[in-house]
Amino acid sequence: MTSDADMAAPTCGPDGCTINPTTSSTTAAAGMPQRGQGPILDLQVVSDAICPWCYVAKQHLKVALARLADEGLYFNVHWMPFELNPEMPKGGMERREYRSRKFGSWQKSRSLDGGVTAAGRAAGLEFHHELMQRTPNTFDSHRLVWLAGREGVQDAVVEAVFRAYFSEGRDIGDANVLADVAASAGMDRDRVKAFLASGEGTDEVRLEIALGRRTGTQGVPTFVLNGHPLFSGAQPADVIAAAFREWAILNANTVTEAPNVQP
């Protein structure tokens, strides 16, 4: 379904992030139902809070889903966890030390950051790597996203976590920071603090991470539609929309109809 050009979109994996060119394409919405009469698809987005391309992809996804909603195609979106640095100490590491060791030099790290900053700006995002002092352990951020899903505010929390790290340079491995971020997205700060201090959600998040690895997820972002891994990478919005549209047309008999939605 996806072309070689589509698969070249930027991704992040345990060995680092790639910066590859992509080719935009558009597929006509032939045969798609009218607004309010289309299917609802379950979309899982596998990501990590320190993956810059996941933040860019989230921005592109928002544009793509708005376009598809106008065509009558709707999605239940769920964010799934992936750890780019599963061996990261609980307290994280000083970013310059960690990145210099990982990429061979601080200069190489800054060069990679520059490419991300440019791509983010093109998507309407502001990356401020100069504010980042630590590379965090992201497991608790995944627990927070899991809790947010149970409380119906997952997308807002994911957005707030990305913004806190990439735009504000905050340490999202710190429980107090995560509680503040959650509160900014509408969650109860005290409830979040108590949750993070407990073990709640730990087994569930570990299971979700393990399931993702067993199904072949090796880099993020990865998009899984109705249980079928579709593609990875920060694809442009029109490529995302085209892939989802094509999948829905080819699998029209396997999806659930949405209720009638007025424009």
C-alpha positions in Angstrom: 0.0 0.0 0.0 2.8 2.4 0.8 5.5 3.3 -1.7 9.3 3.3 -1.1 9.1 7.1 -0.9 6.5 6.9 1.8 8.6 4.5 3.9 11.5 6.9 3.8 9.7 9.3 6.2 11.7 10.2 9.4 11.5 7.8 12.3 13.2 7.3 15.6 14.6 4.0 16.9 16.8 2.9 19.7 19.9 3.8 17.6 18.7 7.4 16.9 16.5 9.4 14.6 16.7 9.5 10.8 16.2 12.6 8.7 15.1 11.4 5.2 13.3 13.2 2.5 9.7 12.3 1.7 7.6 12.5 -1.4 4.1 13.9 -1.0 1.3 12.3 -2.9 -2.5 12.6 -2.9 -5.1 9.9 -3.5 -8.5 11.0 -4.7 -11.4 10.2 -2.3 -13.2 8.1 -5.0 -16.0 6.0 -3.5 -15.8 7.6 0.0 -19.1 8.2 1.8 -20.5 11.6 2.5 -19.9 13.4 5.8 -21.6 11.8 8.8 -22.2 8.5 7.0 -18.7 7.0 7.1 -16.9 4.4 9.2 -15.1 4.7 12.5 -11.6 3.2 12.5 -9.4 2.4 15.5 -6.1 4.1 15.1 -3.1 3.4 17.4 -0.1 5.7 17.2 3.0 4.1 18.7 5.3 6.8 20.0 7.8 8.0 22.6 7.7 11.4 24.3 11.3 12.1 23.4 10.8 11.2 19.7 10.9 14.5 17.8 9.4 12.9 14.7 6.5 11.7 16.8 5.7 15.3 17.6 5.9 16.4 14.0 3.8 13.4 13.0 1.1 14.3 15.6 0.8 17.7 13.9 0.6 16.2 10.5 -2.0 13.6 11.8 -4.2 16.4 13.1 -4.4 17.9 9.6 -5.0 14.6 7.9 -7.8 13.6 10.3 -9.6 16.9 9.8 -9.5 16.4 6.0 -10.8 12.9 6.3 -13.6 13.9 8.7 -14.8 16.3 6.0 -15.1 13.2 3.8 -17.0 11.2 6.4 -14.2 9.1 7.7 -13.6 9.1 11.5 -11.1 7.7 13.9 -10.8 6.6 17.5 -7.1 7.5 18.2 -5.1 5.8 21.0 -1.5 6.6 21.8 0.6 3.5 22.5 4.0 3.4 24.3 7.5 2.7 22.9 10.8 3.2 24.8 13.6 4.6 22.6 15.9 4.3 25.6 14.6 1.4 27.7 17.9 1.2 29.7 17.8 4.9 30.6 18.3 5.4 34.4 15.2 6.4 36.3 16.5 9.9 36.8 17.6 10.3 33.2 21.0 11.7 32.1 22.6 15.0 31.3 21.6 15.5 27.7 24.9 16.7 26.3 26.8 13.8 27.8 24.2 11.3 26.7 23.9 12.6 23.1 27.6 13.0 22.6 28.2 9.4 23.6 25.3 8.2 21.5 26.2 10.1 18.3 30.0 10.4 18.7 30.1 14.1 19.3 28.1 17.0 20.5 28.5 18.6 17.1 26.8 15.7 15.5 24.0 15.9 18.0 23.5 19.6 17.3 23.4 18.9 13.5 20.6 16.4 14.0 18.8 18.8 16.2 19.0 21.5 13.5 17.3 19.2 11.0 14.5 18.5 13.5 14.0 22.2 14.3 13.6 23.0 10.6 11.1 20.2 10.0 9.2 21.2 13.1 9.0 24.8 12.1 7.6 23.8 8.7 4.9 21.9 10.6 4.1 24.9 12.8 6.1 23.7 15.9 8.8 25.4 17.8 11.7 23.1 19.0 14.1 24.6 21.5 16.8 22.0 22.0 19.0 24.7 23.7 16.6 24.5 26.7 16.9 20.8 27.1 19.2 19.9 30.0 18.4 16.2 30.5 17.4 13.2 28.4 14.7 11.6 30.6 13.5 8.2 31.3 10.0 8.2 29.6 8.3 5.3 31.4 6.3 7.5 33.7 5.2 9.8 30.9 3.8 6.6 29.2 2.0 5.8 32.5 0.5 9.3 32.5 -0.6 8.9 28.9 -2.2 5.6 29.8 -4.1 7.2 32.7 -5.1 10.1 30.5 -6.6 7.6 28.1 -8.8 6.2 30.9 -9.9 9.7 31.7 -10.7 10.7 28.1 -8.0 13.4 27.8 -5.2 11.4 26.2 -4.7 13.5 23.1 -4.4 16.7 25.1 -1.9 15.2 27.5 0.2 13.7 24.7 0.3 17.2 23.1 1.2 18.8 26.5 4.0 16.3 27.1 5.5 16.9 23.7 5.3 20.7 24.1 6.8 20.6 27.6 9.9 18.6 26.4 10.5 19.9 22.9 9.4 23.6 23.2 9.9 24.3 26.9 12.9 22.1 27.6 11.3 20.6 30.8 12.4 17.3 32.4 9.4 15.1 31.6 11.0 12.3 33.7 10.3 14.4 36.8 7.0 13.5 38.6 6.3 17.2 39.5 6.8 18.3 35.9 4.5 15.6 34.7 1.8 16.5 37.3 2.0 20.2 36.1 1.8 19.1 32.5 -1.2 16.9 33.2 -2.9 19.8 35.1 -2.4 22.0 32.1 -4.3 19.5 30.0 -7.2 19.3 32.4 -6.3 16.5 34.8 -6.3 16.7 38.5 -2.7 17.5 39.7 -3.0 15.8 43.1 -4.5 12.7 41.5 -1.7 12.5 39.0 0.9 13.0 41.7 -0.6 10.1 43.7 -0.8 8.0 40.6 2.9 8.5 39.7 4.0 7.8 43.2 2.1 4.4 43.1 2.7 1.4 40.8 -0.7 1.9 39.1 -0.5 1.4 35.3 3.0 -0.1 35.4 2.0 -3.6 34.3 -0.4 -2.3 31.7 2.2 0.0 30.1 4.8 -2.8 30.1 2.4 -5.1 28.5 1.6 -2.5 25.8 5.3 -2.0 25.1 5.9 -5.7 24.9 3.0 -6.2 22.5 4.3 -3.5 20.2 7.7 -5.1 20.0 6.2 -8.6 19.4 4.2 -7.2 16.5 7.3 -5.8 14.9 7.4 -2.2 15.9 11.1 -1.1 15.7 10.8 2.6 15.2 8.4 5.4 15.9 6.0 6.9 15.1 4.2 3.8 13.8 0.5 3.9 12.8 -1.7 0.8 13.3 -5.1 0.9 11.7 -7.8 -1.5 13.0 -5.0 -3.8 14.2 -2.9 -3.6 11.0 0.5 -1.9 11.1 0.3 0.6 8.2 3.5 2.6 8.1 6.1 4.3 10.2 7.5 7.8 10.1 6.5 11.5 10.1 4.7 11.3 6.8 3.2 14.5 5.4 -0.5 15.1 6.1 -1.6 14.3 2.5 0.3 11.0 2.6 -1.3 10.0 5.9 -4.7 10.9 4.6 -4.2 9.0 1.4 -3.0 5.8 3.2 -5.9 5.9 5.6 -8.4 6.6 2.8 -7.1 3.8 0.7 -7.2 1.4 3.6 -10.8 2.3 4.4 -11.8 1.8 0.8 -10.1 -1.6 0.5 -11.5 -2.8 3.8 -15.0 -1.2 3.6 -16.7 -4.3 4.8 -14.7 -4.6 8.0 -15.3 -1.3 9.7 -18.1 0.1 11.8 -20.4 2.8 10.5 -20.3 6.1 12.4 -23.5 7.7 13.6 -25.0 10.5 11.5 -22.9 13.6 12.3 -24.2 17.0 11.2 -21.7 19.4 9.6 
